[in-house]
Amino acid sequence: MSYFNSNLPSVEMLQEQARRRMPGFAYDYLTGGCFSNINIERNTREIRDMQLSPVYLRDYDGASQKTELFGKTYDAPFGIAPIGLQGLMWPKACEILAQAAKDHNVPFTLSTVGTASIEEVSKITDGNFFFQLYHPAEDKLRDELLTRAEAAGCETLVMLADTPTFAYRPKEIKNGLSIPPRMTLRNILQMMGSPKWVIEQLMAGKPEFQTMKPYIPKGLNMKHLGLFMNKTFSGRLTEKKIDAIRSRWKGNLVIKGVVNPEDAELAVKLGIDGIIVSNHGGRQLDAGQSTIKPLQELAKEFSDKLTVMIDSGLRSGPDVAVAMASGAHFTWMGRTPMFGVGALGKYGGDHTLTMLKQQLQQVMEQLGCPDVKHLPDHLLDPK
């Protein structure tokens, strides 16, 4: 039976509870964007500017959330998006969310800079997970990571396109964010105000980049670890890099961060299986578009050529319904599941996925929508 805490039945309540329990630097990392957080706010606001229309006076047998993605049938049209440093935000968060995804039969995506390894996530999910690749600067490391993902049973590789450069994130600069967190007086005081986090972190051990751990020289201080990571990854994808991976990777290949037709056309040309319309959760380009508007245009033009998905800005069941109604084949959420873990620890992933399913079910039944494929029938034209 799924866990559900009736004291925290909304994402807003989960977020507030997480804020109380997490150290300030960890909460800032989870919620912060770049510059003035304009695009974080725009993402969700423009999703919620959309409206859905119910149909009441007809026979209706209920709603099914079952959704097929790359040949697998999932119990809902949303999955858990990749987030780096999850174990810093809440101890063992990566493992908690991978387990919840398995239990709820929704997909989980592991980041290259996540705090659980490819092999551990494979063990938790029985190999049913996606792996998001930060493109390495050296082909040797790229091929080693792909070999490990293949050996772990991963069938879908997500190539990250929306972080070609390091973002200017004021809160992270102020907090001196690192793994483990820098021991400033300010950060120590924040940790002292989060005793549950401290106890669980002591039990879990310090968070590390577990997938990258075999390649990181031992004994690096935080400054040199940062320099090593900067040198190791080459953020900007190119046609040459994508083509090399397409030739090497035999499973499903997805590009995350596509927001314009030119990039989508190139994806089709290179034999890519899917795209995720994303702006990295509003954390890279404050002056950029929200994700819902480019999704609508790209879905119209490319949904018969690619699996078109979306992340960034989705927080709730109604948000998922709007995104699916706008043409998405599937949706992804990162912050909402992490709010759940920050609020409820080991129960947070289970609670949040249960809550999101209940919310989406209510919306679909209110609309009179029988399955997610018919959600576009209920989208009101914003004009």
LOMAR-970200 format. One record per residue (C-alpha): y, x, z. Coordinates in pm, 1 decimal. Layout:
N
+----------+----------+----------+
|    north |     east |       up |
+----------+----------+----------+
|        Y |        X |        Z |
...
+----------+----------+----------+
END
This chain:
383
+----------+----------+----------+
|    north |     east |       up |
+----------+----------+----------+
|      0.0 |      0.0 |      0.0 |
|    344.1 |    134.2 |    -94.1 |
|    585.7 |    233.3 |    179.9 |
|    913.9 |     42.8 |    199.4 |
|   1176.6 |     69.3 |    472.6 |
|   1368.2 |   -258.8 |    486.7 |
|   1657.5 |    -88.0 |    667.6 |
|   1739.4 |    109.4 |    352.1 |
|   1692.0 |   -131.5 |     59.0 |
|   1959.6 |     10.8 |   -174.9 |
|   2049.4 |    346.8 |   -323.0 |
|   2388.6 |    327.0 |   -155.1 |
|   2222.0 |    298.0 |    185.6 |
|   1982.7 |    581.3 |    102.4 |
|   2271.3 |    801.5 |     -5.7 |
|   2463.1 |    741.5 |    315.1 |
|   2156.5 |    809.6 |    528.6 |
|   2086.7 |   1126.9 |    330.5 |
|   2445.2 |   1240.3 |    386.2 |
|   2397.1 |   1205.0 |    761.3 |
|   2069.1 |   1399.1 |    767.6 |
|   2131.1 |   1679.3 |    517.0 |
|   2346.9 |   1987.2 |    581.3 |
|   2680.3 |   1951.8 |    404.9 |
|   2616.7 |   2233.4 |    155.9 |
|   2285.7 |   2074.3 |     51.8 |
|   2437.1 |   1727.7 |     14.8 |
|   2728.4 |   1872.6 |   -182.5 |
|   2487.0 |   2042.0 |   -420.2 |
|   2301.2 |   1716.2 |   -479.7 |
|   2607.7 |   1497.4 |   -531.1 |
|   2859.6 |   1739.4 |   -677.1 |
|   2956.1 |   1786.6 |  -1037.6 |
|   3190.0 |   2020.7 |  -1216.9 |
|   3568.1 |   2034.9 |  -1187.1 |
|   3679.8 |   1691.3 |  -1056.3 |
|   3350.5 |   1492.8 |  -1077.5 |
|   3498.7 |   1272.9 |  -1350.1 |
|   3189.2 |   1259.8 |  -1568.2 |
|   2956.7 |   1185.9 |  -1276.0 |
|   3162.4 |    875.5 |  -1205.8 |
|   3195.8 |    787.2 |  -1575.4 |
|   2819.2 |    800.9 |  -1628.8 |
|   2738.1 |    527.0 |  -1379.0 |
|   3053.5 |    322.9 |  -1431.6 |
|   2998.1 |    283.0 |  -1805.8 |
|   2633.6 |    187.0 |  -1756.4 |
|   2754.0 |    -80.4 |  -1517.1 |
|   3019.8 |   -201.6 |  -1760.1 |
|   2732.5 |   -331.1 |  -1973.5 |
|   2611.4 |   -687.3 |  -1920.0 |
|   2278.5 |   -864.5 |  -1966.0 |
|   2225.4 |  -1228.3 |  -2055.6 |
|   1947.6 |  -1441.1 |  -1897.0 |
|   1749.4 |  -1715.4 |  -2069.9 |
|   1639.1 |  -1988.5 |  -1830.8 |
|   1510.8 |  -2295.2 |  -2013.5 |
|   1179.4 |  -2180.8 |  -2154.9 |
|    822.2 |  -2114.6 |  -2042.8 |
|    787.1 |  -1781.6 |  -1868.6 |
|    478.7 |  -1610.2 |  -1725.9 |
|    645.6 |  -1317.7 |  -1545.9 |
|    743.6 |   -960.9 |  -1625.1 |
|    548.1 |   -642.7 |  -1688.1 |
|    709.1 |   -301.0 |  -1644.3 |
|    419.8 |   -117.8 |  -1813.7 |
|    558.9 |    139.0 |  -2056.0 |
|    389.1 |    376.5 |  -2297.7 |
|    526.6 |    728.6 |  -2330.8 |
|    357.7 |    994.3 |  -2545.2 |
|     26.7 |    811.9 |  -2539.1 |
|     15.4 |    745.8 |  -2163.4 |
|     83.4 |    409.2 |  -2000.9 |
|    303.5 |    421.2 |  -1692.0 |
|    370.7 |    149.4 |  -1435.8 |
|    748.3 |    155.0 |  -1488.8 |
|    993.8 |    268.2 |  -1757.8 |
|   1143.7 |    543.4 |  -1542.6 |
|   1039.5 |    885.0 |  -1418.6 |
|   1164.3 |   1153.9 |  -1182.8 |
|   1401.9 |   1392.6 |  -1355.1 |
|   1399.8 |   1768.4 |  -1289.9 |
|   1631.3 |   1909.1 |  -1023.4 |
|   1658.7 |   2273.1 |   -925.5 |
|   1659.4 |   2386.6 |   -560.8 |
|   1499.4 |   2062.5 |   -438.4 |
|   1346.6 |   2238.1 |   -139.3 |
|   1690.4 |   2349.7 |    -28.5 |
|   1817.0 |   1992.3 |    -23.4 |
|   1516.4 |   1873.6 |    176.6 |
|   1210.7 |   2083.2 |    269.0 |
|    914.6 |   2024.7 |     36.4 |
|   1116.1 |   1769.0 |   -163.1 |
|    958.8 |   1881.3 |   -489.1 |
|    606.3 |   1825.6 |   -359.3 |
|    701.3 |   1494.2 |   -195.2 |
|    839.1 |   1357.2 |   -521.3 |
|    548.3 |   1485.5 |   -731.4 |
|    306.9 |   1305.1 |   -498.0 |
|    512.4 |    985.8 |   -508.1 |
|    519.3 |    996.1 |   -888.7 |
|    142.3 |   1028.9 |   -900.1 |
|     92.5 |    746.6 |   -649.3 |
|    323.9 |    514.2 |   -844.1 |
|    197.1 |    619.0 |  -1188.2 |
|    531.5 |    739.4 |  -1319.6 |
|    599.5 |   1083.1 |  -1470.1 |
|    741.9 |   1376.0 |  -1275.1 |
|    931.0 |   1664.9 |  -1436.3 |
|    932.2 |   2009.6 |  -1276.9 |
|   1226.8 |   2242.3 |  -1335.0 |
|   1178.6 |   2612.4 |  -1405.3 |
|   1402.9 |   2668.4 |  -1101.8 |
|   1226.6 |   2411.9 |   -885.1 |
|   1090.0 |   2505.6 |   -545.0 |
|    726.1 |   2425.0 |   -620.9 |
|    519.3 |   2618.1 |   -872.3 |
|    372.0 |   2492.1 |  -1196.9 |
|     26.7 |   2528.2 |  -1046.8 |
|    108.4 |   2339.7 |   -724.8 |
|    265.0 |   2047.3 |   -910.3 |
|    -33.4 |   2037.6 |  -1145.2 |
|   -264.1 |   2016.6 |   -844.1 |
|    -62.2 |   1732.1 |   -690.8 |
|    -34.1 |   1531.6 |  -1013.6 |
|   -376.2 |   1612.5 |  -1162.5 |
|   -194.5 |   1781.7 |  -1450.8 |
|     10.7 |   1474.4 |  -1542.1 |
|    359.6 |   1623.5 |  -1529.7 |
|    637.3 |   1740.8 |  -1759.2 |
|    778.6 |   2094.1 |  -1741.6 |
|   1146.5 |   2161.6 |  -1810.7 |
|   1205.4 |   2508.0 |  -1953.5 |
|   1519.3 |   2708.1 |  -1894.9 |
|   1495.6 |   2931.2 |  -2199.6 |
|   1420.8 |   3292.4 |  -2096.6 |
|   1611.0 |   3576.6 |  -2257.6 |
|   1283.3 |   3758.3 |  -2332.4 |
|   1000.3 |   3618.9 |  -2544.1 |
|    739.1 |   3768.8 |  -2312.4 |
|    852.0 |   3561.3 |  -2014.8 |
|    886.7 |   3251.5 |  -2234.0 |
|    527.2 |   3286.9 |  -2352.5 |
|    397.7 |   3350.0 |  -1999.1 |
|    562.8 |   3032.4 |  -1870.8 |
|    426.3 |   2830.3 |  -2162.3 |
|     77.6 |   2971.5 |  -2107.6 |
|     91.8 |   2877.6 |  -1738.7 |
|    210.5 |   2525.4 |  -1821.3 |
|    -66.4 |   2480.0 |  -2077.2 |
|   -329.5 |   2610.6 |  -1836.3 |
|   -202.9 |   2368.6 |  -1571.3 |
|   -261.4 |   2072.4 |  -1801.6 |
|    101.7 |   2000.1 |  -1887.3 |
|    122.2 |   1811.4 |  -2214.9 |
|    500.0 |   1767.1 |  -2244.9 |
|    753.4 |   2049.6 |  -2249.1 |
|   1122.1 |   1969.9 |  -2206.0 |
|   1364.5 |   2225.5 |  -2348.5 |
|   1699.6 |   2226.8 |  -2174.1 |
|   1998.0 |   2222.5 |  -2410.0 |
|   2282.8 |   2096.8 |  -2191.4 |
|   2344.4 |   2413.8 |  -1986.4 |
|   2463.2 |   2671.3 |  -2242.7 |
|   2696.7 |   2821.8 |  -1983.5 |
|   2734.2 |   2827.2 |  -1607.2 |
|   2935.4 |   2531.7 |  -1483.7 |
|   3250.2 |   2550.8 |  -1274.2 |
|   3144.5 |   2359.8 |   -962.2 |
|   3407.9 |   2379.3 |   -689.4 |
|   3186.0 |   2262.4 |   -402.7 |
|   2917.7 |   2519.6 |   -481.0 |
|   3180.0 |   2792.8 |   -505.0 |
|   3324.6 |   2692.0 |   -167.9 |
|   2981.3 |   2670.7 |     -4.6 |
|   2859.1 |   2999.4 |   -150.2 |
|   2541.7 |   2818.9 |   -250.1 |
|   2230.6 |   3031.4 |   -275.3 |
|   1864.6 |   3023.5 |   -181.8 |
|   1830.8 |   3059.5 |    109.0 |
|   2182.7 |   2936.5 |    198.3 |
|   2434.7 |   3205.2 |    280.9 |
|   2472.3 |   3241.1 |    655.8 |
|   2841.3 |   3171.7 |    691.9 |
|   2968.7 |   3020.9 |   1015.2 |
|   3046.4 |   2701.5 |    824.5 |
|   2693.0 |   2671.4 |    685.2 |
|   2534.8 |   2754.1 |   1021.7 |
|   2734.4 |   2478.2 |   1187.2 |
|   2625.6 |   2235.5 |    916.0 |
|   2263.1 |   2326.3 |    976.3 |
|   2303.3 |   2280.0 |   1350.5 |
|   2425.4 |   1926.9 |   1275.7 |
|   2103.1 |   1855.4 |   1079.7 |
|   1823.5 |   1924.3 |   1331.3 |
|   1552.9 |   1736.5 |   1139.0 |
|   1626.6 |   1942.2 |    827.2 |
|   1613.5 |   2265.1 |   1029.4 |
|   1279.9 |   2178.5 |   1195.2 |
|   1119.0 |   2079.9 |    865.2 |
|   1260.2 |   2388.5 |    693.4 |
|   1114.9 |   2614.2 |    962.7 |
|    776.8 |   2446.9 |    918.4 |
|    790.7 |   2467.5 |    538.3 |
|    923.3 |   2823.3 |    518.6 |
|   1229.7 |   2928.9 |    326.3 |
|   1263.9 |   2764.7 |    -14.5 |
|   1200.1 |   2991.5 |   -312.2 |
|   1186.3 |   2964.8 |   -690.5 |
|    807.9 |   2936.3 |   -680.1 |
|    743.9 |   2927.2 |  -1056.1 |
|    963.6 |   3233.6 |  -1105.3 |
|    842.2 |   3418.2 |   -794.6 |
|    592.0 |   3644.8 |   -979.3 |
|    872.1 |   3779.2 |  -1197.9 |
|   1140.2 |   3836.7 |   -933.3 |
|   1152.7 |   4191.9 |   -791.9 |
|   1083.6 |   4199.8 |   -418.4 |
|   1356.2 |   4272.8 |   -168.0 |
|   1654.3 |   4147.8 |   -368.1 |
|   1951.2 |   4030.0 |   -165.6 |
|   2123.7 |   3710.3 |   -272.1 |
|   2381.4 |   3885.5 |   -488.1 |
|   2116.6 |   4076.2 |   -681.8 |
|   1889.1 |   3772.9 |   -705.9 |
|   2175.6 |   3584.8 |   -870.3 |
|   2233.2 |   3870.3 |  -1113.8 |
|   1860.5 |   3880.6 |  -1192.9 |
|   1846.2 |   3505.9 |  -1266.9 |
|   2159.5 |   3525.3 |  -1482.2 |
|   2006.1 |   3807.6 |  -1682.9 |
|   1665.2 |   3639.4 |  -1710.2 |
|   1775.6 |   3314.5 |  -1874.6 |
|   1959.6 |   3255.3 |  -2199.6 |
|   2108.8 |   2908.8 |  -2176.8 |
|   2205.3 |   2823.4 |  -2533.8 |
|   1930.9 |   2683.8 |  -2755.0 |
|   1933.9 |   2766.5 |  -3124.0 |
|   1731.0 |   2655.3 |  -3422.1 |
|   1545.2 |   2988.2 |  -3413.2 |
|   1453.4 |   2952.4 |  -3045.0 |
|   1342.4 |   2591.6 |  -3083.9 |
|   1137.3 |   2669.0 |  -3393.9 |
|    959.1 |   2954.5 |  -3215.0 |
|    859.6 |   2724.6 |  -2929.0 |
|    758.4 |   2443.5 |  -3164.2 |
|    522.3 |   2687.6 |  -3336.2 |
|    385.3 |   2804.2 |  -3001.6 |
|    363.6 |   2473.5 |  -2807.3 |
|     89.6 |   2235.5 |  -2921.0 |
|    181.0 |   1946.0 |  -2690.8 |
|    474.8 |   1707.6 |  -2690.9 |
|    812.9 |   1879.4 |  -2723.3 |
|   1135.3 |   1721.7 |  -2598.3 |
|   1495.3 |   1842.6 |  -2610.6 |
|   1710.9 |   1736.5 |  -2316.8 |
|   2087.2 |   1719.6 |  -2361.4 |
|   2121.3 |   1569.4 |  -2710.1 |
|   2438.2 |   1358.0 |  -2737.2 |
|   2533.0 |   1370.5 |  -3106.5 |
|   2371.2 |   1290.6 |  -3442.0 |
|   2390.5 |   1650.5 |  -3565.2 |
|   2165.0 |   1776.7 |  -3286.4 |
|   1932.8 |   1477.9 |  -3325.4 |
|   1898.2 |   1546.5 |  -3698.9 |
|   1804.5 |   1906.9 |  -3624.1 |
|   1548.0 |   1787.2 |  -3370.1 |
|   1385.4 |   1569.8 |  -3636.2 |
|   1389.4 |   1857.1 |  -3885.2 |
|   1217.7 |   2089.5 |  -3636.1 |
|    940.9 |   1843.3 |  -3554.6 |
|   1056.7 |   1754.8 |  -3204.7 |
|    879.0 |   1456.6 |  -3047.9 |
|   1157.5 |   1323.1 |  -2828.0 |
|   1512.4 |   1368.6 |  -2704.4 |
|   1675.3 |   1293.3 |  -2372.3 |
|   2035.3 |   1182.9 |  -2400.2 |
|   2182.1 |   1372.7 |  -2107.2 |
|   2493.0 |   1549.8 |  -1983.1 |
|   2307.8 |   1724.1 |  -1698.6 |
|   2404.5 |   1456.6 |  -1450.8 |
|   2775.0 |   1510.1 |  -1521.5 |
|   2749.1 |   1864.1 |  -1385.2 |
|   2849.6 |   2064.1 |  -1692.8 |
|   3134.8 |   1903.7 |  -1890.7 |
|   3380.7 |   1688.4 |  -1699.8 |
|   3566.3 |   1593.5 |  -2017.9 |
|   3246.4 |   1484.7 |  -2194.6 |
|   3111.7 |   1141.3 |  -2279.5 |
|   2898.5 |    934.3 |  -2051.0 |
|   2537.1 |    906.0 |  -2164.7 |
|   2511.6 |    530.8 |  -2230.4 |
|   2745.4 |    533.4 |  -2533.2 |
|   2573.7 |    809.9 |  -2730.6 |
|   2238.6 |    658.4 |  -2634.8 |
|   2324.0 |    336.3 |  -2817.4 |
|   2425.2 |    518.0 |  -3133.6 |
|   2133.9 |    761.1 |  -3131.8 |
|   1879.7 |    487.1 |  -3059.6 |
|   2001.3 |    287.9 |  -3359.6 |
|   1970.6 |    584.5 |  -3594.3 |
|   1672.2 |    779.0 |  -3460.4 |
|   1441.8 |    552.3 |  -3258.2 |
|   1199.0 |    528.7 |  -3550.5 |
|   1186.4 |    910.2 |  -3579.7 |
|   1193.7 |   1025.7 |  -3217.1 |
|   1123.5 |    899.0 |  -2868.4 |
|   1478.4 |    845.5 |  -2740.3 |
|   1522.8 |    869.6 |  -2363.4 |
|   1816.0 |    894.3 |  -2122.3 |
|   1909.9 |   1044.9 |  -1789.4 |
|   2240.3 |   1099.4 |  -1603.0 |
|   2414.3 |    816.4 |  -1420.8 |
|   2119.4 |    583.0 |  -1359.7 |
|   2091.6 |    490.7 |   -993.2 |
|   1913.5 |    154.7 |   -966.2 |
|   1677.5 |    -97.8 |  -1121.5 |
|   1964.2 |   -280.4 |  -1294.5 |
|   2081.9 |     52.5 |  -1441.3 |
|   1733.5 |    110.9 |  -1583.6 |
|   1733.5 |   -239.3 |  -1733.9 |
|   2069.4 |   -177.0 |  -1902.9 |
|   1956.9 |    159.4 |  -2041.9 |
|   1636.0 |     10.9 |  -2180.5 |
|   1833.4 |   -281.7 |  -2322.9 |
|   2064.6 |    -27.8 |  -2489.8 |
|   1777.3 |    123.4 |  -2685.7 |
|   1611.6 |    380.2 |  -2460.1 |
|   1235.1 |    415.4 |  -2484.1 |
|   1228.9 |    559.8 |  -2132.1 |
|   1466.6 |    658.1 |  -1851.6 |
|   1488.5 |    935.2 |  -1592.1 |
|   1654.5 |    959.5 |  -1251.3 |
|   1717.7 |   1268.5 |  -1040.0 |
|   1966.0 |   1198.4 |   -763.6 |
|   1828.9 |    860.0 |   -653.4 |
|   1479.7 |    990.8 |   -563.4 |
|   1641.2 |   1286.7 |   -386.2 |
|   1859.2 |   1048.9 |   -182.7 |
|   1536.5 |    881.4 |    -76.8 |
|   1382.2 |   1209.1 |     39.5 |
|   1701.8 |   1312.8 |    214.8 |
|   1709.0 |    978.9 |    395.0 |
|   1339.5 |    938.4 |    479.4 |
|   1175.0 |   1277.8 |    438.7 |
|    808.1 |   1259.5 |    340.7 |
|    828.1 |    880.5 |    298.2 |
|   1137.3 |    893.8 |     78.0 |
|    973.5 |    928.8 |   -261.9 |
|    734.2 |    641.1 |   -201.2 |
|   1011.4 |    420.0 |    -61.6 |
|   1250.8 |    489.2 |   -348.0 |
|   1001.1 |    424.1 |   -626.5 |
|    888.4 |    104.0 |   -452.6 |
|   1253.0 |     -4.9 |   -423.4 |
|   1333.0 |     71.2 |   -788.0 |
|   1028.1 |   -120.0 |   -910.4 |
|   1124.2 |   -421.0 |   -697.9 |
|   1481.3 |   -410.7 |   -826.8 |
|   1377.5 |   -387.3 |  -1191.9 |
|   1119.6 |   -662.4 |  -1147.3 |
|   1385.5 |   -896.3 |  -1005.6 |
|   1621.0 |   -824.0 |  -1294.6 |
|   1354.2 |   -886.0 |  -1558.0 |
|   1239.2 |  -1208.5 |  -1394.7 |
|   1598.8 |  -1328.1 |  -1363.5 |
|   1653.9 |  -1257.6 |  -1731.8 |
|   1329.6 |  -1425.2 |  -1834.1 |
|   1221.7 |  -1099.7 |  -1999.7 |
|    842.0 |  -1061.9 |  -2034.3 |
|    827.5 |   -682.7 |  -2083.4 |
|   1055.7 |   -382.7 |  -2119.7 |
|   1035.5 |   -388.9 |  -2500.2 |
|   1224.8 |   -719.2 |  -2495.7 |
|   1513.7 |   -601.2 |  -2278.8 |
|   1732.2 |   -532.4 |  -2586.8 |
|   1718.0 |   -907.5 |  -2656.1 |
|   1927.0 |   -959.6 |  -2341.7 |
|   2207.4 |   -708.6 |  -2403.6 |
|   2547.3 |   -866.9 |  -2451.9 |
|   2761.3 |   -715.2 |  -2724.8 |
|   3047.4 |   -542.9 |  -2538.5 |
|   3283.8 |   -646.3 |  -2818.3 |
+----------+----------+----------+
END
